[in-house]
């Protein structure tokens, strides 16, 4: 059973999509940057049927409301969004699955609220995306964010360009070489709205103003010590950490070693064939791995 949900928030609503019966073991699913809940469309039907899977659209993405005018999209606000959702659901113990940005949010949430998360699944994510350690780089990145936001507001870039369905798809595929045409169409189902003349993207253009957290590598290495959950990390051999994001190489090995030495048997790292969207393009590649992880040490009853 698939259902559409809305959670009211002070600035509007957060949209969500759920699979299964609410009585099942709760699993909250978090999508990547510029994506939406449909990123899990092909994976979740292949996972254990005794779970209740809910995928949200982060604010400014998919069918969720945009954040209030005048504010950028701060990374930690996404962590707060997750807390809002699980508080309304009254979940006091659940599993988190995140892809890319969603994995970074899930990782940080598991540090801030460690008692709430029993299993953490990171797909093409190391659970953290550390900020630069040099103070000058941090200052410059924050300066750029503020100037970009002011420039955005001055140009009043609030109206979205209308594109034909094919042009909207082509633009998405050009911007993300890891997506197949089928996967692109799945994301556009939730990522666009039909208007006279074609489609407009739903995303808030302010999401394009990069705004990383101020958490450095040293912070990350210390924070992960607070995680109580079992962790499954799935990295694709042709994913973003092996090519496009070469500037991330400085933190990959330290994070992997810290997870192994700190969490020991609670940490599982698996490399798979595929690219950054392996869970959407070829879900059968990761479905068995995730299913085995979810059913391992399974409690007889969910805690809701």
Residue pairs with C-beta under 8 A, 6 or more apart in sequence:
1 19
1 20
1 21
2 17
2 18
2 19
3 17
3 18
4 15
4 16
4 17
4 18
5 15
5 16
5 17
5 18
5 54
6 13
6 14
6 15
6 16
7 13
7 14
7 16
7 56
7 84
7 85
7 88
9 59
9 65
9 81
9 84
11 59
11 65
11 66
11 67
11 68
12 64
12 65
12 66
13 64
13 65
14 56
14 57
14 58
14 59
14 64
14 65
14 81
14 84
14 85
15 37
15 56
15 57
15 62
15 63
15 64
16 37
16 54
16 55
16 56
16 57
16 85
17 37
17 38
17 54
17 55
17 190
18 52
18 53
18 54
18 55
19 44
19 45
19 52
19 53
19 54
20 49
20 51
20 52
20 53
21 52
22 52
23 52
23 302
23 304
24 49
24 50
24 51
24 52
24 302
25 50
25 51
25 52
25 94
25 95
25 294
25 298
25 299
25 302
26 51
26 52
26 54
26 89
26 91
26 94
26 95
26 302
26 304
27 51
27 52
27 53
27 54
27 94
27 95
27 96
27 97
27 294
28 54
28 55
28 56
28 82
28 85
28 86
28 91
28 94
28 95
28 96
28 97
29 37
29 40
29 44
29 53
29 54
29 55
29 56
29 97
29 98
29 102
30 55
30 56
30 58
30 82
30 96
30 97
30 98
30 99
30 101
30 102
30 103
30 105
30 106
31 37
31 39
31 40
31 55
31 56
31 57
31 58
31 61
31 62
31 98
31 99
31 100
31 101
31 102
32 39
32 99
32 100
32 101
32 102
32 103
32 124
33 100
33 101
33 207
34 61
34 203
34 207
34 208
35 61
35 62
35 99
35 100
35 187
35 191
36 57
36 61
36 62
36 63
36 187
36 190
36 191
36 202
37 55
37 56
37 57
37 62
37 190
38 55
38 62
38 186
38 187
38 189
38 190
38 191
39 55
39 99
39 186
39 187
39 277
39 279
39 280
40 53
40 55
40 97
40 99
40 279
40 280
41 186
41 280
42 186
42 279
42 280
42 283
43 279
43 280
43 283
43 286
43 287
43 290
44 53
44 55
46 283
46 284
46 287
46 291
47 53
47 287
47 290
47 291
47 294
48 291
48 294
48 295
51 95
51 294
52 302
54 85
54 89
56 64
56 81
56 82
56 85
57 63
57 64
57 190
58 64
58 78
58 81
58 102
58 105
59 65
59 66
59 67
59 73
59 77
59 78
59 81
59 204
60 66
60 67
60 73
60 203
60 204
60 206
60 207
61 191
61 202
61 203
61 204
61 207
62 190
62 191
62 202
62 203
63 190
63 202
66 204
66 206
67 73
67 77
67 204
67 206
70 153
71 206
72 145
72 149
72 206
72 209
72 211
73 204
73 206
73 207
73 209
73 211
74 211
74 213
75 104
75 105
75 108
75 211
75 212
75 213
76 108
76 213
78 101
78 105
79 105
79 108
79 109
79 112
82 96
82 105
82 106
82 109
83 109
83 113
86 94
86 116
89 304
90 304
91 116
91 304
92 116
92 303
92 304
93 115
93 116
93 117
93 118
93 302
93 303
94 116
94 117
94 118
94 303
95 117
95 118
95 119
95 120
95 121
95 229
95 294
96 106
96 109
96 110
96 117
96 119
96 120
96 121
96 229
97 106
97 120
97 121
97 123
97 290
98 104
98 105
98 106
98 107
98 121
98 122
98 123
98 125
99 123
99 124
99 125
99 279
100 123
100 124
100 125
100 240
100 276
101 125
102 125
103 122
103 123
103 124
103 125
103 126
103 127
104 125
104 126
104 127
104 128
104 129
106 117
106 120
106 121
106 122
106 125
106 127
107 120
107 122
107 125
107 126
107 127
107 128
107 224
107 227
108 127
108 128
108 213
108 215
108 223
109 116
109 117
110 117
110 120
110 127
110 227
110 228
110 229
111 223
111 224
111 226
111 227
114 226
114 227
114 228
114 229
115 228
117 227
117 228
117 229
118 228
118 229
118 230
118 299
119 229
119 230
119 231
119 232
119 293
119 294
120 127
120 227
120 229
120 230
120 231
120 232
121 231
121 232
121 234
121 290
121 293
121 294
122 231
122 232
122 233
122 234
123 234
123 278
123 279
123 286
124 234
124 235
124 236
124 239
124 240
124 241
124 276
124 278
124 279
125 233
126 233
126 241
126 251
126 252
126 255
126 256
127 220
127 224
127 231
127 233
127 255
127 259
128 215
128 217
128 220
128 223
128 224
128 251
128 255
129 212
129 213
129 248
130 215
130 216
130 217
130 219
130 220
130 251
131 138
131 141
131 212
131 213
131 214
131 215
131 216
132 138
132 141
132 216
133 216
133 217
133 218
138 214
141 210
141 212
145 209
145 210
145 211
148 209
149 206
149 209
152 205
152 206
152 209
157 205
158 205
160 200
160 201
160 205
161 200
162 195
162 196
162 197
162 198
162 199
162 200
163 171
163 198
163 199
163 200
164 198
164 199
165 188
165 198
165 199
167 198
168 188
168 192
168 198
168 199
168 201
169 181
169 184
169 185
169 188
172 179
172 184
172 187
172 188
172 191
173 179
173 181
173 184
176 184
176 277
178 239
178 240
178 275
178 276
178 277
178 281
179 187
179 277
179 280
179 281
180 277
180 281
182 281
183 277
183 280
183 281
186 280
187 280
188 199
190 202
191 201
191 202
191 203
192 199
192 200
192 201
192 202
193 199
193 200
193 202
215 223
217 250
217 251
217 254
217 255
220 251
220 255
220 258
221 254
221 255
221 258
224 255
224 258
224 259
224 262
224 263
225 262
227 263
229 266
230 266
230 267
230 268
230 293
230 296
230 297
231 259
231 263
231 266
231 267
231 268
232 268
232 270
232 289
232 290
232 293
233 259
233 267
233 268
233 269
233 270
234 270
234 271
234 272
234 278
234 279
234 286
234 289
234 290
235 241
235 269
235 270
235 271
235 272
236 242
236 271
236 272
236 273
236 274
236 275
236 276
236 278
237 271
237 272
237 273
237 274
238 273
238 274
238 275
238 276
239 274
239 275
239 276
239 278
240 248
240 276
241 248
241 249
241 252
256 269
259 267
259 269
260 267
260 269
268 293
270 289
272 278
272 285
272 286
272 289
273 285
274 281
274 282
274 285
274 286
275 281
278 285
278 286
279 286
